[in-house]
Amino acid sequence: MTQGIKLDRLMNMPLSVRLVLGKCDMEIEEILKLGQGSIVELDAENPTPLEVWVNNRMVAKVEVVLSDDQICARILEVSAPKERLRGVQESSGGAGNKSR
């Protein structure tokens, strides 16, 4: 099977995508006290680029922009296509990595 055919099978595969604004450590007691309007202090400084994670692998850094009153993300850095694809192949059960 050629690489092109293997990639075709992956093109419509759903992936988990996250944009990470920042991180913090909280105790269970603090989490239980959270409510509407609570403020959580993060370790990131504004305007730190956000991290884009696909299937638990960081693939890009972006900045937040507004476009026609919609919040968007402008890519500042992106990993090589081979690196991005590695995470997809691993999450799909190792497609394309089988020994012959």
N, C-alpha and C positions, 0 to 999 in steps of 0.2 A: 504494500500500500504506500502511495507517495505521501510526502509531507503535506501537500496541498489538500488531499482528501482528509487527512487527520485533522487539519485545521478547520475544514468546513464543518466537521462535527462539533467543534468547540465554539463556533461563532454565535450560536443561539443559547449557550449555556448561561443560566443566571448566576451572578456572582454577588457576594456581599461587599458593599463599598461603604467606607466610613471616612469622614473628614474629621480629623482630630484637632480641636481648638486648643486643648491643653490637658493637663493631668493634675491630679492631687491625691493625697492620701487622706482618708477619713476613717474615723472610728465608727463602729456600728451605732453607738449612741448618737453621733452627729447625723448619720444617715437617717435614723428614725425620727429626728427632729425636723427634717426637711419638709417644707410645705410650699404651697403656692406663694411666690414672691421671695422665696429664700435665695440668697446669693452664695454661690460656691466660688471660692477663690482658687484660681488655677495657677500653675507654675509658669505659664507663658506670658510674655510681655507683648503688649500691643505695639506695633503691628507685626507680630511674628508670623511667618508663613504657616499655613495649615498643612498638616500631613494627610495625604490620601492613601488609605489602606484598602487593598483588594484581597479578599480571602486571607487576611492576617499577614499580608506582605506590603510594606510601604512601597508605593510605586511612583509617587510624585509629591511635590510641594506646590502649594497654590496660594494666591491671595484672593480675598473676597472682593468682588466688584458688583456694582449695580448695573443692570442692563434692562431698559424698559421697565423699571420698577420691579424687577425680579432679581433675587440674590443669585449670583453666579460665582464660579471659581475660575480664575485665570491661572493657567499652568506656568509656573516659574522654573521648575526643574522636573524632569521625568526620567525614570530609569529606561534603559535600553529595552526594545521590544522583546529580546530574548529573555531578559530578567523578568519582565511582566508576564510573559507566557509560561515561565517556569512555575510560578505560583498557581496558574490555572491548571496546568498539567498535573501538578501534585494533588490538587483538590479533586480532580476528576478520576482519581484512581491510578495515576501514573500513565495516562494515555501518551503514547509517543516515546515512552521510556522503557519499553519491554525489550528484553534481550532476544536475539534470534538464534 
